[in-house]
Amino acid sequence: MQEKCLLVTTSCPDQATANTLAHALIEAKLAACVQISAPVTSLYTWEGKVCQETEVVLQLKCLARHYEKVEHKLLSLHPYEVPELIATEIHTGSAAYLAWIKETTLS
């Protein structure tokens, strides 16, 4: 049976923060791959006010059993008070790619 993998998404205030978080996750072998998006516009409500900001989105692939460590790393480095942190289980995908995620992350 294939080990469960996750697609985890978070957003960052700028490219520098995105790069810092991505490098930290890869260097700690918590993620096999982190994709950094082009800037996006985010609209949200914070403290009763509608806000509009430019952000950079990270999508990372990791093993489900590493999620708590991924979450801890992101929360310890992230500048937001309440950062977006959403994990979606990858139900199906290329067997070779999913095996690569397992091979390139912590044992």
N, C-alpha and C positions, 0 to 999 in steps of 0.2 A: 504494500500500500504506500502510495506517495505521501511524504510528509506535507502537512499543510503549510502553504505560503500565503503571505499577505501583501496587499498593495496599501501602503500607508501614505496619507496625504497630509501636508501641513502647508501653511502660507507664512511668508516672511515679509518684513517691511522693505527689504532691499536686496540687491544682488550680493552684497558683501556678507550679509547674514546668511543668505541661502548657501553661499559657498562654504562658510564656516561650518554650518550644520551638516552639509553634505559630506565634507571632508572628515568631520568627526565620526560620522556614522560608518563611512567606508573604512577609515583607519582602525576603528574598533571592531571591524568585521561583523557589525550588526546588520548591515544592509549589503546586498550583492551589487545593487545599482541604485543610484539616486539621479533622477532626472530633474533638471532645473528649468522652469518655464521662462518664456518671455514675460515681461510685466503684464499683469492683468489688472482690471479695475474691479474692486470689491465694494459692494454696498452692503451695509449692515447696521443694526441698531446696537449702540453701546451707551450704557448709562442714560437711557431714555432719549438719546439723540440719534438721528440718522446720519451716518458717516459714509464718506466715500474716499477711498485710499487706493493708491497703486501698490500692488503686492507682487511677489514672486512666489510661485507655487512649487513645492517639492513633492515628487512622487517617488517613493522608495519601495523596493521589493526586499522582503525579508522572510524568515521562517516565523511561523506563528509562535513557536516556543520562545522566541527572542523578543516578543512584543514588549514585555515589561521593561526590559533593558533599553529598548529603542525609546519607549516613552520616557523613561528616566533621563536618558541622555538628552533628548529633545527638550524636555521641561527644564533641565538644569542649564541649558545654553540659550534657550529662546528668550528674546526680549519682551514678548507679549505677556501680559498678566494672565490671559486665558487664550493660549494659542489653539488654533484649529488642530485637531489631531484625530483623524478618522482612519480606521483600519477596515479594509474589506477583504474577506477571504477570497483567494483565487481558486475557484471551483474547478476550472479546467484551463489547460494551456499546453504549450509544447513540452513534452516530457523532457527533452534535452535542456530547455531553458529552466524548467523547474528544478532539474537535477543540478544545474549550474548554480542556482541560488543556494542550494544546500552545500555544494562544494566550496563556495567562496565566502561563506559566513562561518561564525563560530561553530565548533563541533558540539 
